[in-house]
Amino acid sequence: MVISRTPYRISFFGGGTDYPVWYRHEKGAVLATTINKYCYISCRWLPPFFEHRSSASYAKLELVSSNSRFKHPSLRATLRFLGITEGIQIHHDGDLPARTGIGSSSTFTVGLLNALYALKKVTPSKLRLLQESIHIEQEMIRESVGSQDQTMAAWGGFRRVDFYQDRIRASALSVSKTRLQELQGHLMLLFTGFSRNASVIAAHQIAETRNKKATLSMMYQMVQQAGAIVEGTGNLDDFGRLLHESWMLKRSLTDKITNPVIDGFYQKARRAGALGGKLLGAGGGGFMLLFAHPQRQRAVLRALQHLLYVPFQFEDKGSQIIFSQQHDAVSP
């Protein structure tokens, strides 16, 4: 059996410029971090003693006679990509719910790919993991997804990721642990209670890309500004204010990103002392990230007491194999 552990991510700036439709023609970049909330995937070769050939347990239970019959698109495509036809058993657990803006679908793909490679006794590089998971999601499944989630899940850490026409570069910032801890202490993660299909929202945003060039260019420039704030020694309030400006821009990309209920949550948070914030991921629901001074966070939580507060910490490991005890597959 093999178990992989892959972190979810929080994206601060630049979301939208990581879609191929944008960065194949313009500069793209994001500022993001992974957090200590994880997707766990265990897999093992399944002996041929059952009525089914393979099984997978996630939000559903699938028992199939052939790996090509799995209904889960990423699972089916990843097995096909690796040429795995043997009987296999796969189980998924997550610390956070899917479809909530924390990159769960790409985290699943990266974690599954890493676990299956380990089962085949192969150790892929992080670059290989992100490139192949992007290929699986964008080319094989043809999901409306960007390229930051796979990159962050594979690499981990607090990073600026630049997207070029033919390559991706993930760079760690020149910042001390103390500075990162200070930033972390100003951030709050709250669950709005809504889940949504990010691919549907992203499809609307992608369709509007050509009409939103000025807005996306400004969002790209904010990545540089935010990185300079974190790497500097000045007051971090500027990071929170920039987060607010970025959210105002992002919500203008499509009318699917926010709604009156979410806007109400955000306004309450701002009145209680939050300097800025955003919905994570494509928008429409899921997790809301807020920036507030530690002494103001109690007031923010009171204002949003009906939302679920989720404490977190930054992490820097990316996708890892945390358990491996292997036996060869048994032929039927």
Residue pairs with C-beta under 8 A, 6 or more apart in sequence:
1 42
1 43
1 44
1 323
1 324
1 325
1 326
2 42
2 43
2 44
2 115
2 118
2 119
2 321
2 323
2 324
2 325
2 326
3 40
3 41
3 42
3 115
3 321
3 322
3 323
3 324
4 40
4 41
4 42
4 111
4 112
4 114
4 115
4 118
4 319
4 320
4 321
4 322
5 38
5 39
5 40
5 111
5 319
5 320
5 321
5 322
6 38
6 39
6 40
6 41
6 107
6 108
6 110
6 111
6 114
6 153
6 318
6 319
6 320
7 34
7 35
7 36
7 37
7 38
7 39
7 107
7 152
7 153
7 156
7 315
7 317
7 318
7 319
8 34
8 35
8 37
8 38
8 39
8 95
8 96
8 102
8 103
8 104
8 107
8 153
9 32
9 33
9 34
9 35
9 102
9 103
9 107
9 148
9 149
9 152
9 153
10 32
10 33
10 34
10 35
10 102
10 187
10 189
10 280
10 289
10 312
11 30
11 31
11 32
11 103
11 148
11 152
11 280
11 281
12 30
12 31
12 32
12 33
12 226
12 243
12 246
12 278
12 289
13 30
13 31
13 219
13 222
13 223
13 226
13 242
13 243
13 246
14 28
14 29
14 30
14 31
14 32
14 148
14 219
14 220
14 222
14 223
15 30
15 146
15 148
15 219
15 250
15 281
16 22
16 146
16 205
16 209
16 212
16 216
16 219
16 250
16 253
17 23
17 26
17 27
17 28
17 29
17 30
17 163
17 216
17 219
17 220
17 223
18 28
18 30
18 146
18 147
18 148
18 161
18 163
19 28
19 146
19 147
19 202
19 205
19 206
19 209
20 138
20 146
20 147
21 206
21 209
22 28
22 209
22 216
23 147
23 163
23 164
23 165
24 165
25 165
26 213
26 216
26 217
26 220
27 162
27 163
27 220
28 162
28 163
28 164
28 220
29 160
29 161
29 162
29 163
29 220
29 223
29 224
30 148
30 160
30 161
30 163
30 223
31 159
31 160
31 223
31 226
31 227
31 230
32 148
32 152
32 158
32 159
32 161
33 152
33 157
33 158
33 159
33 314
34 152
34 153
34 155
34 156
34 157
34 314
34 315
34 316
34 317
34 318
35 102
35 189
35 312
35 313
35 314
35 315
36 312
36 313
36 314
36 315
37 95
37 96
37 102
37 310
37 312
38 94
38 95
39 92
39 93
39 94
39 95
39 104
39 107
39 108
39 111
40 92
40 93
40 94
40 111
41 90
41 91
41 92
41 93
41 108
41 111
41 112
41 115
42 90
42 91
42 115
42 323
43 88
43 89
43 90
43 91
43 112
43 115
43 116
43 119
44 88
44 89
44 119
44 327
45 86
45 87
45 88
45 89
45 119
45 327
45 328
45 329
45 330
46 53
46 54
46 55
46 86
46 87
46 88
46 89
47 87
47 330
48 87
48 330
48 331
48 332
50 87
51 63
52 63
52 64
52 65
53 64
53 65
53 66
53 67
53 87
54 63
54 64
54 66
54 67
54 70
54 87
54 88
54 89
54 90
55 61
55 62
55 63
55 64
55 89
55 90
56 62
56 64
56 70
56 72
56 75
56 89
56 90
56 91
56 92
57 90
57 91
57 92
58 72
58 75
58 91
58 92
58 108
59 98
60 71
60 72
62 70
62 71
62 72
64 70
66 85
67 76
67 79
67 80
67 84
67 85
67 88
68 76
68 79
68 80
69 76
70 76
70 79
73 141
73 143
74 105
74 108
74 109
74 112
74 136
74 137
74 141
75 90
75 112
77 136
77 140
77 141
78 109
78 112
78 113
78 116
78 136
79 88
79 116
80 140
81 113
81 132
81 135
81 136
81 140
82 113
82 116
82 117
82 120
84 116
84 120
86 329
87 329
87 330
87 332
88 119
90 112
90 115
92 108
94 104
96 102
96 104
96 287
96 310
97 104
97 191
97 195
98 104
98 105
98 108
98 195
99 195
99 196
99 197
99 198
99 286
100 191
100 195
100 280
100 281
100 285
100 286
100 287
101 198
101 279
101 280
101 281
101 282
101 283
101 285
101 286
101 287
102 280
102 281
102 286
102 287
103 148
103 149
103 152
103 153
103 281
105 137
105 143
105 145
105 149
105 198
105 199
106 133
106 137
106 145
106 149
106 150
106 153
107 149
107 153
109 133
109 136
109 137
109 150
110 129
110 130
110 133
110 150
110 153
110 154
110 319
111 153
111 319
113 124
113 129
113 132
113 133
113 136
114 124
114 129
114 319
114 320
114 321
115 321
117 123
117 124
118 321
118 324
119 326
121 326
124 132
126 154
126 155
126 318
126 319
127 154
129 150
129 154
129 319
130 147
130 150
130 151
130 153
130 154
130 155
130 168
130 170
131 168
133 150
133 153
133 154
134 147
134 150
134 151
137 143
137 145
137 150
138 145
138 147
143 199
144 199
144 200
144 202
144 203
144 206
145 198
145 199
145 202
146 202
147 163
147 168
148 161
148 163
151 161
151 168
151 170
152 159
152 161
152 170
152 318
153 318
153 319
154 318
154 319
155 170
155 318
156 315
156 316
156 317
156 318
156 319
157 172
157 314
157 315
157 316
157 317
157 318
158 172
158 173
158 175
158 180
158 230
158 314
158 316
159 170
159 171
159 172
159 173
160 170
160 171
160 173
160 223
160 227
161 168
161 169
161 170
161 171
162 168
162 169
162 171
173 227
173 230
173 231
174 231
175 230
175 231
179 230
179 231
179 233
180 230
180 314
182 236
183 230
183 236
183 239
184 313
184 314
185 294
186 236
186 239
186 240
186 291
186 292
186 293
186 294
187 289
187 290
187 291
188 274
188 289
188 290
188 291
188 292
188 297
188 300
188 301
188 309
189 287
189 288
189 289
189 290
189 309
189 310
189 311
189 312
190 265
190 287
190 288
190 290
190 304
190 307
190 308
190 309
190 310
191 286
191 287
191 288
191 307
191 308
191 310
192 261
192 262
192 265
192 279
192 285
192 286
192 287
192 288
192 307
193 285
193 307
193 308
194 261
194 262
194 284
194 285
194 286
195 285
195 286
196 282
196 284
196 285
196 286
198 281
198 282
198 284
199 282
200 256
201 254
201 256
201 257
201 282
201 283
201 284
202 282
204 254
204 256
205 253
205 254
205 256
205 257
205 282
208 253
208 254
209 216
212 252
212 253
215 249
215 252
215 253
216 253
218 249
219 246
219 249
219 250
222 242
222 245
222 246
225 242
226 239
226 242
226 243
229 236
229 238
229 239
229 242
230 236
230 239
237 275
239 276
239 291
240 274
240 275
240 276
240 291
240 292
241 275
241 276
242 276
243 275
243 276
243 277
243 278
243 289
243 291
244 270
244 275
244 276
244 277
245 276
246 276
246 278
247 266
247 276
247 277
247 278
247 279
250 257
250 278
250 283
251 257
251 258
251 283
256 283
256 284
257 279
257 282
257 283
257 284
258 279
258 283
258 284
259 284
262 279
262 285
262 288
265 288
265 304
265 307
266 277
266 288
268 303
268 304
269 277
269 288
269 290
269 292
269 300
269 303
269 304
270 277
271 303
272 292
272 296
272 299
272 300
272 302
272 303
272 304
273 292
273 293
273 296
273 297
273 299
273 300
274 290
274 291
274 292
274 296
274 300
275 291
275 292
275 293
276 290
276 291
277 288
277 289
277 290
277 291
278 288
278 289
279 285
279 286
279 287
279 288
279 289
280 286
280 287
280 288
280 289
281 287
287 310
288 307
290 300
292 300
301 309
